[in-house]
């Protein structure tokens, strides 16, 4: 079952579901989702200098990334065909009885920008900022601004709480992340 605006407000007030800072609840809480805003940090892969990314070598990924901080009032230009990691401004904490999906807002999609390639699923127990996998599928560059509403998060109630939620007890690689985090697939066991 998807949580409605009334459900979301109730869970946020109870404090077991956290989305913060939620600076404008009247604007950000939609009928069945919460709009999340773009953060100021981005990760780019150094093109065309990257011969390849080795998914078994954790250092291979880190060696080929560039981290960018967008100053207040300025924007980030996502070139046609480009891929960058961004982050949500908000930090999210999902309780053990909920699971979430992050989707792009339709207004962003109509600019040919997608916010996730495959990682739109947020496990029960996750806590941190959400890394966005930004791609420009169009033929024009698109300028994105920190604090613009770029995505929405939808919460689904599970039949029962997770017995082993996402987190440090599971060795979850992205728990507590702050800012965009490059792939840690090389740390897989």
Protein Blocks (a to p, Z undefined) as FASTA:
>chain_A
ZZdfklmmmmmmnomaccdddfblmlmmcfkbccddddfbdcddddfkbfbacfklmklm
mmmcccddddehiacdddehiacddddfbdcdddfkbccdddddfklmmnopafbfklmc
ccehiacddddddddfbfbdcdddehiafbdcdddddfbdcfbdcdjknopakgoiacjd
ddfklmpZZ
